[in-house]
Amino acid sequence: MAPTSVAPAGKQKPHLKHEGDENDEGEDDVAGNGAGTGEGKKKKKKKKSKKKKAEQTDPPRVGLSKLFPSGVYPEGELQPYKDDNTYRTTSEELRYKEKIEMEDPEKTYNDIRRAAEVHRQVRQRARQYIRPGLTMTEIANYIEDGTRALVEENGLESGIGFPTGLSLNHCAAHYTPNAGDTNVLQQGDVLKVDIGVHVNGRICDSAFTLNFDPTYDKLIEAVKAATDTGVREAGIDVRLGELAGYIQETMESYEVEVGGKILPVKSIENLSGHSINKYQIHGGKSVMLVKNNDQTKMEEGDYFAIETFGSTGRGRIVESGECSHYAQRVDAPHVPLRLTSAKALLRSINKNFGTLPFCRRYLDRAGESKYLLALNHLVAQGIVQDYPPLCDQRGSMTAQFEHTILLRPTVKEVMSRGDDY
């Protein structure tokens, strides 16, 4: 049964009002009836200033605090729980528990809602901006400059959640351009756009796929439907292996016709969605895309990235190509570092990223140079994890959709839902 929902947050457009240059003139007010003179004495009201609403620019550069001066950001889409958890919707005890949690700065939903609203506004304009002929670097810069401005980047308090994924065609994930990248978006490409925004370590992780030729419309439709199924069926006490089965069933009910040949859409069996912890994009629980026997349950308070990938290829990825994505391991060992340059680079990583993922362009931006030897040493020591591009077979096409959800005590909130997807 399809759950009911409130209007997505992307449809709410509150703005800060401030005084504008235009004025409304008040009507003339008759002060007396002019008895004995035949003339009325008129007195003008003071001019009323017309309020002008603050609006987002293109490219996006207006920080969210100017659009939401109250500091309260829109809810995501609300989906009630099903089956044994329907009581949660009306439970007064759980409502009170949520009220207390909202007042706790460690648990408040306001941080993730702010991150999600940044995501919606940036991607809305990015979808209009992205077109064949642009380089991958131009696309990445457009998205990341907008994200930094809207989230009002401030060290580790708010900023980019992870490098912008711009994986093309058979490459499913973990590609972002390094310095000097000359790849140009082509008319026949299928582009996955994966954007991360964080506020106080609460990461909004959401992705969509763009194409500019109708050939792979059904592939994109299949993956979007599979993600929506995953979001709909997710909930407190749901077993991850069963949820994967629902995703797979939806995904693999689609076919794509390419050059007169019918190709099945396959779930990519060794990719997954994942739980999200503070400052940790992969929180430990995985939502695979094919049915399995994982009995792990989703729990109250969990954040999840419900993320699905479909392919016209073998439905299995391998690491391939030059690495751009890295992250300091949460469980990094304390080992002595032989290289002075590695010690200095680790200090820079701690200062600028902590355990958030980063890419080589971000190190360049932080003023680092000639760091590859030091970076590889940190990887070899198990302090930093590298994440090479993940690719299916050449000639195949892959697509991705993703939403961040929060399993609140009373309701499931789809944080990243918008008008677009």
Disulfide bonds with the S-S distance in Angstrom:
none
